[in-house]
Amino acid sequence: MIYSHEVELMCPVAKGAKHEPAPIPEEGKWVHSKEIKDISGFTHGIGWCAPQQGACKLTLNVKEGIIEEALIETIGCSGMTHSAAMAAEILQGKTILEALNTDLVCDAINTAMRELFLQIVYGRTQSAFSDDGLAVGAGLEDLGKGLRSQVGTMYGTKAKGVRYLEMAEGYVTGLALDENDEVIGYQFVSLGKMTDFIKNGDDPNTAWEKAKGQYGRVADAVKIIDPRKE
């Protein structure tokens, strides 16, 4: 350690009160975190890229400073999906400090990592008051059955009105309209379920029919339109 001449000339003064770091809630415990290994928690957050053309939802499950589980969901940028594939390999097994200082390939994923780091080290995680936190694998629960991201895609113009394209339930195939041409429901196909039916031996047409569903007052519709063509 190198000290300046001014410091060398100073006489020592004893330190009095011991100032511990403020305790933070971690997995049902109050922890005085002093090292990276003191940090545990499950949480998720959002990141965005510099041109703001895409976004990333990042979910991390950290145990004793190590990222044990990572879920990366992206939207709006085709290149970001490939970056997410690389980030999913990079993140697991790193400490949160390593991950913060590692290039995760995409601005949006890097930004999400920064935001999650702040949540985790300040004790603002989803599992802050959950005894022993959440099991590794809990990140998949966000995806639901079929392990597909929950995506909503809607489009509208003043001239032609609204179009529902993708709902949490699946790919929208039809918009139900009443006599005033107002939306009163929609039809959809769950692409995750359809794929599973095909994997289990159904032909595509059968799988398509089995994966269909609807929401709202579809039965009362005056007409049903294809939101991508009509």
N, C-alpha and C positions, 0 to 999 in steps of 0.2 A: 504494500500500500504506500503510495506517495502522498505526502502532506506538503502543503505550501509553507513557506517560511513563516507567514503570519500564524498559521495554525500551530506550527512547531513551538512558537513562543508562548502560546496560551497555557495556563495552568489547568489541570483536569478538574472537572466538577462532576460529582457523582449523580447518577440518574436516580430519581426518586421513584415515583409511582410507575408501576408496570402497566403499560397500555396495550391490552390484548386487542386483536382485531374484533370487530363486532361479530357476534355469532350469526350464522345464516341457517335457514331451515333446509335440511337435506334428508330426504327419504325418512321423515318422521323423527329426525334428531336435530338438535342445535349444535352446529359445528363451528369452532374457531379455525377457519381454513388458513393455513400458512404455506402449504405446498400443494402442487398440482394433485398429488395422490389423495389429498383431503376432500376432493371435489367429486360428488356423485349427483346424478339427476337425469330425469327423462324430460325432454322438452322439444318443441318445434317452433319454427319461425320462418319468415319470408325474406328473400333477398332479391335484388333486381340488378340488371346490368346498366352500364353507363349510358347507352342510348335508350334505355328503358323499353326495349322491344320485347323483352322476355322476363319471366320471373321464376323463382325457385322456392319451393317449400322444402325445408330440410328438417328431418327429425333425427335426433341423436339420443342414444341411451348410454350414459356415461357411468362407469363403475370405478371408483377409486382412481379417477383421473384418466382412465382409458376408455376410448370409444369402443363399446362392445357391439353396437348396432347402429346402422345408418340407413335412413330412407331418404332418397332424393326424388322429388317430383318436380317436373318442369313444364312450362307452358309458354307458347308464343314464339319460340325460336327453335328451328329444326336442329341447328348445331348444338344447342344446349342439351338436347337429349343424349348426344354422344359424349358430351362433357360429363353428364351425370353418370354415365356408365363407367368412365374413368374415376370419377370422384368416389363412387361406391366401393371401388377397389382400394383407393388411397386412404379413405377415412378410417375404416375399421382397423383397430389395433394401435392407432396413434393416440398419444395424449392430446387433450384438448389444446394445449399450448402448441404442440407440434402441428396440429391441424390448422390452427389459426395462422401459423406462419408457413404453411404449405400452399403452393399454387394449386387450387382445385380446378384448374383449367378454364373456368368460366367466371366472369365478373359476378353474375347473380349468385352462384354457389359460394363464391368467396365472401360476398356480402352477407349471405344467410349464415355462414359460419361465424362471421364477426358478431352478428346479432345474437346468435345462440350462445356464443362464448360469454357475452355480457350477461345474458339471462342466467346461465349456469353458475358463473362465479359470484353473482350477487344473490344466489338462492331464490331466483324467480322461476323455478322449474315447475312443470305440471305435477311432478311427484314430490314436491317439497314437504308435504305433510302426509305422504303415504309411507307407512312402515315398510322398511327395506326396499322401497322404490317399486319399479315395475320390472317384470321379468324380461329378459332378452327375448325378443319376438313381439313385444307389445306394439312396436311400430307398425306391424302388419295389420293391426286392428283398425287403423285409419282407413285401410283400403277396403275392408269388408269382404264379403264372399266374392270369389273370383279374382281377388287381389288386383283390382283395377283402381286407379286414382279417381276420386270424385271430381268430375269436370262439368262445368256449366258453360255452354256456348250459346249466346243469344245475339241476334242481329236485328237492327231496325233502321228504317228510313222514314222521313216525313212523308214521302210520296206513297210508299207502299206498306208502311206499318211494320209490325214486329214479326220475327221468325225465331222460333225455338229450334235450335239445331242439336244440342246435346244437353241432357239432364243427368242428374245423379243416377237415375234409373237406367239410362242408356241413350242410344242413338235415336233421335226423334224421327219418326217416319211420317207422321201426319199431325196437322193442327186442326182441331175441331172448332168450327166457327158457328155462331148462332145467326139469327136472321139479320142482325145488325153488323155482321162480319167481325164480331168481337170473339177473341179466343175464350173458349170455355173448357178446354181440355186438350190432351195430346195423346198420341199413340207412340209407342217406342219399342225398340228391340234391345234387350240386354246382350251386348256383344260378348261379354264375359261368359254368360250362361250359354249362349249359342256355341261358342268355341268349345266349352266343356261338353256339350251334347255331342258335337262332332267328334271330339276326342274319345268319347265313350261309345262311338259306333253309329250314331244317327247320320243319315244323309243330310246335306246342307239345307234342303227345303224343309225337312221335318224339324231340324234344329231351329230354323228361322221361325217356324210357327210356334214351337214350344217356348221360345224365348220372347215372344211378343207380350206386351202389356199395355195398359192405358191408365190415364189419370184424369180426374175431373168428370164433367158431364158429357162425355163422348157420345153416349147414347142419345142425347138431346140435340146433337149437331145437325144443322141444316146442310152443311157440307164439310168435307174434310180435304184439306189441301196438303200437297207435298211441300214442306217448307224450303226445299232446295231448288224446286223447279217452278212452283206456281206463285 
